[in-house]
């Protein structure tokens, strides 16, 4: 291949690849911040507030854990959370068949907490590590359901839930030998979409823009896993400056 043909080949390759790189940049954290700077600032304030609680359960890399929930932290609003907690208290506490709304700093549903508790109950190691949330997913009484709502809104216990979720999913999705980036993207997607899916399904969902309003919603211009990974890269940079 002569120099002229090689130059044309490189130009064509760049044109073909440009949309891919642009799409990745445009559905990540930087793009979201440009349109929603206050959401980012508020989430950083929450990060500082919750850091000590997170480090109690995930001391080795709390920023990895925060990255998984950081997109949800950007969605958090105190007033909206109060309203949705009120609705959840009625629907979930009074009607045990309801899943409830997404509440707390990490936007957890009571049904998510139940699923984490059920997984803990089946693993002796997790039962020992997460005694604070070891309730076996019991929703049999109004009191138990109301206590679960309170746990996913309190800093210490909501941090315990997300750290337990990571331990559960690392085993479920066989992430022990995966890179940090691959593990983070899968865990973030599973947190956003639900961890009842298998790994192949999670990897399909991972490719879709689902943030902030779900797959198929025209407002969802961003990718949850990309935002999570972008935040993690940013936090690593800040730590090493």
C-alpha positions as CSV (number, residue, x, y, z in Angstrom):
1,X,0.0,0.0,0.0
2,X,1.6,3.4,-1.0
3,X,1.6,6.4,1.2
4,X,-1.3,8.1,-0.5
5,X,-3.5,5.1,-0.2
6,X,-2.5,4.5,3.4
7,X,-3.4,8.2,4.2
8,X,-6.8,7.7,2.6
9,X,-7.3,4.5,4.6
10,X,-6.5,6.3,7.9
11,X,-8.9,9.1,7.0
12,X,-11.7,6.7,6.2
13,X,-11.0,4.8,9.5
14,X,-11.2,8.0,11.5
15,X,-14.5,9.0,9.9
16,X,-16.0,5.6,10.6
17,X,-14.7,5.6,14.2
18,X,-15.6,9.2,15.1
19,X,-19.3,8.6,15.8
20,X,-18.3,5.7,18.2
21,X,-15.9,7.9,20.2
22,X,-18.3,10.9,20.2
23,X,-21.2,8.7,21.3
24,X,-19.1,7.4,24.3
25,X,-18.1,10.9,25.3
26,X,-21.6,12.3,24.8
27,X,-23.4,9.7,26.9
28,X,-21.0,10.0,29.9
29,X,-20.5,12.1,33.0
30,X,-19.0,15.2,31.4
31,X,-21.9,15.6,29.0
32,X,-24.4,15.2,31.8
33,X,-22.6,17.7,34.0
34,X,-22.8,20.3,31.2
35,X,-26.6,20.1,31.2
36,X,-27.0,19.5,34.9
37,X,-24.2,21.1,36.9
38,X,-26.2,21.4,40.1
39,X,-27.0,17.7,40.2
40,X,-23.3,17.0,40.1
41,X,-22.5,19.4,42.9
42,X,-25.2,18.1,45.1
43,X,-24.0,14.5,44.5
44,X,-20.4,15.5,45.5
45,X,-21.8,17.0,48.7
46,X,-23.6,13.7,49.5
47,X,-20.3,11.9,48.7
48,X,-18.5,13.8,51.5
49,X,-21.4,13.3,53.9
50,X,-21.6,9.5,53.4
51,X,-17.9,8.7,53.0
52,X,-17.2,7.6,56.5
53,X,-20.2,5.3,56.5
54,X,-19.2,3.8,53.2
55,X,-15.6,3.2,54.4
56,X,-16.9,1.2,57.3
57,X,-18.2,-1.5,55.0
58,X,-16.0,-1.0,51.9
59,X,-12.7,0.3,53.2
60,X,-10.5,-0.9,50.4
61,X,-12.0,1.2,47.6
62,X,-15.0,3.2,48.6
63,X,-14.8,5.3,45.4
64,X,-15.5,2.1,43.4
65,X,-18.6,1.6,45.4
66,X,-19.7,5.2,45.2
67,X,-19.2,5.1,41.4
68,X,-21.9,2.4,41.2
69,X,-24.5,4.6,42.9
70,X,-23.2,8.1,41.8
71,X,-25.7,8.4,39.0
72,X,-28.5,7.8,41.5
73,X,-26.9,10.3,43.9
74,X,-27.2,12.9,41.1
75,X,-30.9,12.2,40.9
76,X,-31.5,12.5,44.6
77,X,-33.6,15.4,45.8
78,X,-34.5,15.9,49.5
79,X,-38.0,17.2,48.8
80,X,-38.8,14.5,46.2
81,X,-37.4,11.8,48.6
82,X,-39.7,12.9,51.3
83,X,-42.6,12.7,49.0
84,X,-41.6,9.3,47.6
85,X,-41.0,8.0,51.1
86,X,-44.5,9.0,52.1
87,X,-45.9,7.2,49.0
88,X,-43.7,4.2,49.7
89,X,-44.8,4.1,53.3
90,X,-48.4,3.8,52.2
91,X,-47.9,1.4,49.3
92,X,-45.2,-0.9,50.7
93,X,-46.0,-0.7,54.4
94,X,-49.7,-1.0,54.1
95,X,-49.8,-3.1,51.0
96,X,-47.2,-5.8,51.2
97,X,-47.4,-6.7,47.5
98,X,-46.0,-3.4,46.4
99,X,-42.3,-2.8,45.5
100,X,-42.4,0.8,46.7
101,X,-40.6,3.8,45.2
102,X,-36.9,4.4,44.8
103,X,-35.8,6.3,47.9
104,X,-32.8,7.3,49.9
105,X,-29.5,8.8,48.7
106,X,-28.9,5.8,46.5
107,X,-32.5,5.5,45.2
108,X,-33.1,2.0,46.5
109,X,-36.5,0.3,46.4
110,X,-37.5,-1.8,49.4
111,X,-37.8,-4.8,47.1
112,X,-34.1,-4.4,46.3
113,X,-33.2,-4.5,50.0
114,X,-35.3,-7.6,50.3
115,X,-33.4,-9.3,47.5
116,X,-30.0,-8.4,49.1
117,X,-31.2,-9.7,52.5
118,X,-32.3,-13.0,50.9
119,X,-28.9,-13.4,49.3
120,X,-27.2,-12.6,52.6
121,X,-29.3,-15.3,54.4
122,X,-27.9,-18.0,52.1
123,X,-24.2,-17.1,52.6
124,X,-22.6,-17.6,56.1
125,X,-19.8,-15.2,55.2
126,X,-22.1,-12.4,54.2
127,X,-24.3,-13.1,57.3
128,X,-21.3,-12.4,59.5
129,X,-20.2,-9.4,57.6
130,X,-23.6,-7.7,57.2
131,X,-25.4,-8.5,60.5
132,X,-26.8,-5.0,60.5
133,X,-29.0,-5.8,57.5
134,X,-29.5,-9.6,58.0
135,X,-33.3,-9.8,58.1
136,X,-33.8,-12.6,55.5
137,X,-36.1,-10.4,53.3
138,X,-38.9,-10.9,55.8
139,X,-41.8,-8.7,54.8
140,X,-44.5,-10.5,56.9
141,X,-45.5,-7.6,59.2
142,X,-46.1,-3.9,58.8
143,X,-43.4,-3.2,61.3
144,X,-40.8,-5.2,59.4
145,X,-41.7,-3.4,56.1
146,X,-41.5,0.0,57.8
147,X,-38.1,-0.8,59.3
148,X,-36.8,-1.7,55.9
149,X,-37.9,1.7,54.5
150,X,-36.0,3.4,57.3
151,X,-32.8,1.3,56.7
152,X,-32.6,2.3,53.0
153,X,-32.8,5.9,54.0
154,X,-30.1,5.9,56.8
155,X,-26.5,6.4,55.8
156,X,-25.0,3.4,57.6
157,X,-27.5,0.8,56.5
158,X,-27.9,2.0,52.9
159,X,-24.1,1.8,52.6
160,X,-24.2,-1.7,54.0
161,X,-26.8,-2.7,51.4
162,X,-24.7,-1.4,48.4
163,X,-21.5,-3.1,49.7
164,X,-23.4,-6.4,50.2
165,X,-24.9,-6.0,46.7
166,X,-21.3,-5.8,45.3
167,X,-20.2,-8.9,47.2
168,X,-23.2,-10.8,46.0
169,X,-22.9,-9.8,42.4
170,X,-19.1,-10.4,42.2
171,X,-19.9,-14.0,42.9
172,X,-23.0,-14.2,40.8
173,X,-21.4,-12.7,37.7
174,X,-17.9,-14.2,38.2
175,X,-16.1,-10.9,38.3
176,X,-13.1,-12.0,40.5
177,X,-10.7,-12.0,37.5
178,X,-12.2,-9.1,35.5
179,X,-10.6,-5.7,35.2
180,X,-11.8,-2.9,37.4
181,X,-13.5,-1.1,34.5
182,X,-15.3,-4.3,33.3
183,X,-16.4,-5.1,36.9
184,X,-17.6,-1.6,37.5
185,X,-19.6,-1.3,34.3
186,X,-21.4,-4.7,35.0
187,X,-22.1,-3.9,38.6
188,X,-23.4,-0.4,37.8
189,X,-25.7,-1.8,35.1
190,X,-26.9,-4.5,37.4
191,X,-27.6,-1.9,40.1
192,X,-29.6,0.2,37.7
193,X,-31.4,-2.6,35.9
194,X,-31.8,-5.1,38.7
195,X,-29.5,-8.1,39.6
196,X,-32.0,-10.8,38.8
197,X,-30.7,-10.8,35.2
198,X,-27.9,-13.1,34.2
199,X,-24.5,-11.7,33.0
200,X,-25.3,-12.0,29.3
201,X,-28.5,-10.0,29.8
202,X,-26.7,-7.4,31.9
203,X,-24.1,-7.0,29.2
204,X,-26.8,-6.4,26.6
205,X,-28.5,-3.8,28.8
206,X,-25.2,-2.2,29.5
207,X,-25.0,-1.0,25.9
208,X,-28.2,1.0,26.1
209,X,-28.7,4.6,27.3
210,X,-30.9,4.3,30.3
211,X,-30.1,7.3,32.4
212,X,-31.9,9.1,34.0
213,X,-35.4,7.8,33.0
214,X,-34.9,4.2,31.8
215,X,-34.3,2.5,28.4
216,X,-36.5,3.8,25.6
217,X,-37.3,7.1,27.3
218,X,-36.3,10.1,25.1
219,X,-34.9,11.8,28.2
220,X,-32.4,9.0,28.7
221,X,-29.5,10.4,26.7
222,X,-26.8,8.9,28.9
223,X,-25.3,5.6,29.8
224,X,-25.5,4.6,33.5
225,X,-22.3,2.4,33.3
226,X,-20.4,5.1,31.4
227,X,-21.3,7.7,34.0
228,X,-20.2,5.4,36.8
229,X,-16.9,4.7,35.2
230,X,-16.3,8.3,34.4
231,X,-16.8,9.2,38.1
232,X,-14.4,6.5,39.2
233,X,-11.7,7.8,36.8
234,X,-12.3,11.3,38.1
235,X,-12.0,10.2,41.7
236,X,-8.8,8.3,41.0
237,X,-7.3,11.4,39.4
238,X,-8.3,13.5,42.4
239,X,-6.7,11.0,44.8
240,X,-3.4,10.9,42.9
241,X,-3.0,14.6,42.3
